[in-house]
Amino acid sequence: MPQPSYPYACARISALENGLLNSQTIRRMAEGTLEDAMRALLDARYGSLPDATSEDCERMIENVRRQTAQTVLELSPDPAVTDLFLLETDALNLKILIKARLLGSSEPPFVEGGLFSRERLSAMTEAQEYGELPPAMAEALGELEKKLKIQAEPQLISVMVDYGYLKHCLTVSSGLKDAFVRQYFAALCDFDNVITFFRMRAMGAQKEDLKEMLLPSAGVTAQALIDAYELSAETLNKALSGSVAKGALQEGLNRMLASGNISTLEKARDDYLLSLVKSHRHEVMTIFPIVGYLLARDREAKAVRLILTIKRNCLDDGVIAERLRELYG
């Protein structure tokens, strides 16, 4: 097998991109019937299940996610970068497995596309030993297990796993030559912390509880959010000024305030993060095409799941337009 190199990897990725579902296909799926949506997926050979029905949605998505991760692991000339993005799936699976353990569930779902197998992650969560994970994640999960022994609080699981994962990403990316990686994860922390700020206010939570729910600080500091918690939303402008994504954050905040819907800010986050890679997708001697392909498949999977779920359950198609994110293609 050829050694990973940028020319070889980018040539392979360029060929694989031809198999992505484009915006026109997704739009036809969204506007048509359930049968139309499935026909489009089968015509595109999505998920390598030629006889699939809408009930096979998750199998199709997981087949694509598994193959995408294998491709990235095989091709990446810089695993220090691509592993950060693949590790997000492991963080998701850790949350699923720990919650399942608390609830006594014997067969929790598993999301394909990470660095660790189901068996390895299951063994970690069962033994409550996380030494195989990056140090920041292992430390965060160790603290989580101590807290869970005192109080079995499911919400803590998501917060502390994400905290450890993103702390690791910020630490590693600070030493990488690709500045966009640091920008990507710093922007993700900033957006998510601002979103948490508004969700907790909407729930009527106390200011003192906010600090425990925040992810690592990047440009938007935890103290700035705490100071602004009981003030008007407009006072956040100063807090946002230190973010690498301050323009996108401000625009998303303005739209959220106009619509009254926090999902508007989530959409702004997702579209901004994709834009960091999408505009460089043709720079063939860089990591951008490889990371872009990974993010494209993830965004595509979310679109497929959203459309088929809405169609299968006979829900309002307007929900698709509201929740659908910008695609890579």
PETA-V399269 format. One record per residue. RES is the residue in three letters. SS is DSSP state (~ for helix, > for strand, _ for the rest). OMEGA is omega in radians with two decimals (* if undefined). Layout:
res=RES ss=SS omega=OMEGA
res=RES ss=SS omega=OMEGA
//
This chain:
res=MET ss=_ omega=3.13
res=PRO ss=_ omega=3.06
res=GLN ss=_ omega=3.12
res=PRO ss=_ omega=3.07
res=SER ss=_ omega=-3.10
res=TYR ss=~ omega=3.12
res=PRO ss=~ omega=-3.12
res=TYR ss=~ omega=-3.10
res=ALA ss=~ omega=-3.08
res=CYS ss=~ omega=3.07
res=ALA ss=~ omega=3.10
res=ARG ss=~ omega=-3.13
res=ILE ss=~ omega=3.12
res=SER ss=~ omega=3.12
res=ALA ss=~ omega=-3.13
res=LEU ss=~ omega=-3.14
res=GLU ss=~ omega=3.09
res=ASN ss=_ omega=-3.14
res=GLY ss=_ omega=3.11
res=LEU ss=_ omega=3.02
res=LEU ss=_ omega=-3.10
res=ASN ss=_ omega=-3.08
res=SER ss=~ omega=-3.13
res=GLN ss=~ omega=3.13
res=THR ss=~ omega=3.13
res=ILE ss=~ omega=3.13
res=ARG ss=~ omega=3.10
res=ARG ss=~ omega=3.10
res=MET ss=~ omega=-3.09
res=ALA ss=~ omega=-3.06
res=GLU ss=~ omega=-3.07
res=GLY ss=_ omega=3.12
res=THR ss=_ omega=3.06
res=LEU ss=~ omega=3.13
res=GLU ss=~ omega=3.10
res=ASP ss=~ omega=-3.12
res=ALA ss=~ omega=3.13
res=MET ss=~ omega=3.13
res=ARG ss=~ omega=3.12
res=ALA ss=~ omega=3.12
res=LEU ss=~ omega=3.14
res=LEU ss=~ omega=3.10
res=ASP ss=~ omega=3.13
res=ALA ss=_ omega=-3.12
res=ARG ss=_ omega=-3.11
res=TYR ss=~ omega=3.07
res=GLY ss=~ omega=3.08
res=SER ss=~ omega=3.06
res=LEU ss=_ omega=-3.01
res=PRO ss=_ omega=-3.12
res=ASP ss=_ omega=-3.05
res=ALA ss=_ omega=2.97
res=THR ss=_ omega=-3.12
res=SER ss=~ omega=3.09
res=GLU ss=~ omega=3.14
res=ASP ss=~ omega=-3.07
res=CYS ss=~ omega=-3.07
res=GLU ss=~ omega=3.10
res=ARG ss=~ omega=3.12
res=MET ss=~ omega=-3.12
res=ILE ss=~ omega=-3.10
res=GLU ss=~ omega=3.06
res=ASN ss=~ omega=-3.13
res=VAL ss=~ omega=3.14
res=ARG ss=~ omega=3.14
res=ARG ss=~ omega=-3.12
res=GLN ss=~ omega=3.13
res=THR ss=~ omega=3.13
res=ALA ss=~ omega=3.12
res=GLN ss=~ omega=3.14
res=THR ss=~ omega=-3.13
res=VAL ss=~ omega=3.11
res=LEU ss=~ omega=-3.14
res=GLU ss=~ omega=-2.95
res=LEU ss=~ omega=-2.94
res=SER ss=_ omega=3.02
res=PRO ss=_ omega=-3.10
res=ASP ss=_ omega=-3.10
res=PRO ss=~ omega=3.09
res=ALA ss=~ omega=3.09
res=VAL ss=~ omega=-3.02
res=THR ss=~ omega=3.11
res=ASP ss=~ omega=3.12
res=LEU ss=~ omega=-3.12
res=PHE ss=~ omega=3.10
res=LEU ss=~ omega=-3.09
res=LEU ss=~ omega=3.10
res=GLU ss=~ omega=3.11
res=THR ss=~ omega=3.09
res=ASP ss=~ omega=3.09
res=ALA ss=~ omega=3.10
res=LEU ss=~ omega=-3.14
res=ASN ss=~ omega=3.09
res=LEU ss=~ omega=3.10
res=LYS ss=~ omega=3.14
res=ILE ss=~ omega=-3.05
res=LEU ss=~ omega=3.14
res=ILE ss=~ omega=3.10
res=LYS ss=~ omega=3.12
res=ALA ss=~ omega=3.11
res=ARG ss=~ omega=3.13
res=LEU ss=~ omega=-3.08
res=LEU ss=~ omega=3.14
res=GLY ss=_ omega=3.13
res=SER ss=_ omega=-3.05
res=SER ss=_ omega=-3.10
res=GLU ss=_ omega=3.13
res=PRO ss=_ omega=3.08
res=PRO ss=_ omega=3.13
res=PHE ss=_ omega=-3.11
res=VAL ss=_ omega=3.14
res=GLU ss=_ omega=2.99
res=GLY ss=_ omega=3.13
res=GLY ss=_ omega=3.13
res=LEU ss=_ omega=-3.04
res=PHE ss=_ omega=3.10
res=SER ss=_ omega=3.05
res=ARG ss=~ omega=-3.07
res=GLU ss=~ omega=-3.10
res=ARG ss=~ omega=3.14
res=LEU ss=~ omega=3.10
res=SER ss=~ omega=3.13
res=ALA ss=~ omega=3.11
res=MET ss=~ omega=-3.05
res=THR ss=~ omega=3.12
res=GLU ss=~ omega=-3.13
res=ALA ss=~ omega=-3.08
res=GLN ss=_ omega=3.11
res=GLU ss=_ omega=-2.95
res=TYR ss=_ omega=-3.10
res=GLY ss=_ omega=3.12
res=GLU ss=_ omega=-3.11
res=LEU ss=_ omega=3.02
res=PRO ss=_ omega=-3.02
res=PRO ss=~ omega=-3.11
res=ALA ss=~ omega=3.11
res=MET ss=~ omega=3.14
res=ALA ss=~ omega=3.13
res=GLU ss=~ omega=-3.12
res=ALA ss=~ omega=-3.13
res=LEU ss=~ omega=3.04
res=GLY ss=~ omega=3.09
res=GLU ss=~ omega=3.11
res=LEU ss=~ omega=-3.11
res=GLU ss=~ omega=3.08
res=LYS ss=~ omega=-3.12
res=LYS ss=~ omega=-3.11
res=LEU ss=~ omega=3.08
res=LYS ss=~ omega=3.12
res=ILE ss=~ omega=-3.13
res=GLN ss=_ omega=-3.13
res=ALA ss=_ omega=-3.07
res=GLU ss=_ omega=-3.08
res=PRO ss=~ omega=-3.10
res=GLN ss=~ omega=3.11
res=LEU ss=~ omega=-3.06
res=ILE ss=~ omega=-3.12
res=SER ss=~ omega=-3.09
res=VAL ss=~ omega=-3.01
res=MET ss=~ omega=3.05
res=VAL ss=~ omega=3.12
res=ASP ss=~ omega=3.12
res=TYR ss=~ omega=-3.13
res=GLY ss=~ omega=3.13
res=TYR ss=~ omega=-3.07
res=LEU ss=~ omega=3.03
res=LYS ss=~ omega=3.08
res=HIS ss=~ omega=-3.11
res=CYS ss=~ omega=3.12
res=LEU ss=~ omega=-3.13
res=THR ss=~ omega=-3.11
res=VAL ss=~ omega=-3.06
res=SER ss=~ omega=3.13
res=SER ss=_ omega=-3.14
res=GLY ss=_ omega=-3.12
res=LEU ss=_ omega=3.13
res=LYS ss=_ omega=-3.13
res=ASP ss=_ omega=-3.06
res=ALA ss=~ omega=-3.10
res=PHE ss=~ omega=-3.12
res=VAL ss=~ omega=3.07
res=ARG ss=~ omega=-3.14
res=GLN ss=~ omega=-3.11
res=TYR ss=~ omega=-3.05
res=PHE ss=~ omega=3.04
res=ALA ss=~ omega=3.12
res=ALA ss=~ omega=3.12
res=LEU ss=~ omega=3.11
res=CYS ss=~ omega=-3.11
res=ASP ss=~ omega=3.13
res=PHE ss=~ omega=-3.06
res=ASP ss=~ omega=3.12
res=ASN ss=~ omega=3.08
res=VAL ss=~ omega=3.09
res=ILE ss=~ omega=3.09
res=THR ss=~ omega=3.08
res=PHE ss=~ omega=-3.09
res=PHE ss=~ omega=3.11
res=ARG ss=~ omega=-3.13
res=MET ss=~ omega=3.07
res=ARG ss=~ omega=3.14
res=ALA ss=~ omega=3.12
res=MET ss=~ omega=-3.10
res=GLY ss=_ omega=-3.14
res=ALA ss=_ omega=3.13
res=GLN ss=_ omega=-3.14
res=LYS ss=~ omega=-3.10
res=GLU ss=~ omega=-3.12
res=ASP ss=~ omega=-3.04
res=LEU ss=~ omega=-3.06
res=LYS ss=~ omega=-3.11
res=GLU ss=~ omega=-3.06
res=MET ss=~ omega=-3.05
res=LEU ss=_ omega=3.06
res=LEU ss=_ omega=3.11
res=PRO ss=_ omega=3.13
res=SER ss=_ omega=3.02
res=ALA ss=_ omega=3.09
res=GLY ss=_ omega=3.10
res=VAL ss=_ omega=-3.02
res=THR ss=_ omega=3.10
res=ALA ss=~ omega=-3.10
res=GLN ss=~ omega=3.12
res=ALA ss=~ omega=3.11
res=LEU ss=~ omega=3.12
res=ILE ss=~ omega=-3.14
res=ASP ss=~ omega=-3.08
res=ALA ss=~ omega=-2.94
res=TYR ss=_ omega=-3.07
res=GLU ss=_ omega=3.13
res=LEU ss=_ omega=3.14
res=SER ss=_ omega=-3.10
res=ALA ss=~ omega=-3.11
res=GLU ss=~ omega=-3.13
res=THR ss=~ omega=3.11
res=LEU ss=~ omega=-3.06
res=ASN ss=~ omega=-3.14
res=LYS ss=~ omega=-3.14
res=ALA ss=~ omega=-3.10
res=LEU ss=~ omega=-3.00
res=SER ss=_ omega=-3.14
res=GLY ss=_ omega=-3.07
res=SER ss=_ omega=3.04
res=VAL ss=_ omega=-3.12
res=ALA ss=_ omega=-2.99
res=LYS ss=~ omega=3.12
res=GLY ss=~ omega=-3.14
res=ALA ss=~ omega=3.10
res=LEU ss=~ omega=-3.12
res=GLN ss=~ omega=3.12
res=GLU ss=~ omega=3.11
res=GLY ss=~ omega=3.12
res=LEU ss=~ omega=3.13
res=ASN ss=~ omega=3.13
res=ARG ss=~ omega=3.13
res=MET ss=~ omega=3.14
res=LEU ss=~ omega=3.13
res=ALA ss=~ omega=-3.08
res=SER ss=~ omega=-3.05
res=GLY ss=_ omega=-3.04
res=ASN ss=_ omega=-3.12
res=ILE ss=_ omega=3.14
res=SER ss=~ omega=3.07
res=THR ss=~ omega=3.11
res=LEU ss=~ omega=3.08
res=GLU ss=~ omega=3.11
res=LYS ss=~ omega=3.10
res=ALA ss=~ omega=3.09
res=ARG ss=~ omega=-3.05
res=ASP ss=~ omega=-3.12
res=ASP ss=~ omega=3.10
res=TYR ss=~ omega=-3.11
res=LEU ss=~ omega=3.11
res=LEU ss=~ omega=-3.11
res=SER ss=~ omega=-3.14
res=LEU ss=~ omega=-3.11
res=VAL ss=~ omega=-3.01
res=LYS ss=~ omega=-3.09
res=SER ss=_ omega=-3.13
res=HIS ss=_ omega=-2.99
res=ARG ss=_ omega=-3.10
res=HIS ss=_ omega=3.09
res=GLU ss=_ omega=-2.85
res=VAL ss=_ omega=3.11
res=MET ss=_ omega=-3.12
res=THR ss=_ omega=3.12
res=ILE ss=_ omega=-3.04
res=PHE ss=~ omega=-3.11
res=PRO ss=~ omega=-3.10
res=ILE ss=~ omega=3.08
res=VAL ss=~ omega=3.13
res=GLY ss=~ omega=3.13
res=TYR ss=~ omega=3.11
res=LEU ss=~ omega=3.13
res=LEU ss=~ omega=3.13
res=ALA ss=~ omega=3.12
res=ARG ss=~ omega=3.11
res=ASP ss=~ omega=3.14
res=ARG ss=~ omega=3.11
res=GLU ss=~ omega=-3.14
res=ALA ss=~ omega=3.13
res=LYS ss=~ omega=3.12
res=ALA ss=~ omega=3.13
res=VAL ss=~ omega=-3.13
res=ARG ss=~ omega=-3.13
res=LEU ss=~ omega=-3.07
res=ILE ss=~ omega=-3.10
res=LEU ss=~ omega=3.11
res=THR ss=~ omega=3.14
res=ILE ss=~ omega=-3.11
res=LYS ss=~ omega=-3.10
res=ARG ss=~ omega=-3.08
res=ASN ss=_ omega=3.08
res=CYS ss=_ omega=3.11
res=LEU ss=_ omega=-3.11
res=ASP ss=_ omega=3.13
res=ASP ss=_ omega=3.10
res=GLY ss=~ omega=3.11
res=VAL ss=~ omega=3.14
res=ILE ss=~ omega=-3.13
res=ALA ss=~ omega=-3.12
res=GLU ss=~ omega=-3.00
res=ARG ss=~ omega=-3.07
res=LEU ss=_ omega=-3.14
res=ARG ss=_ omega=3.06
res=GLU ss=_ omega=-3.13
res=LEU ss=_ omega=-3.12
res=TYR ss=_ omega=-3.05
res=GLY ss=_ omega=*
//
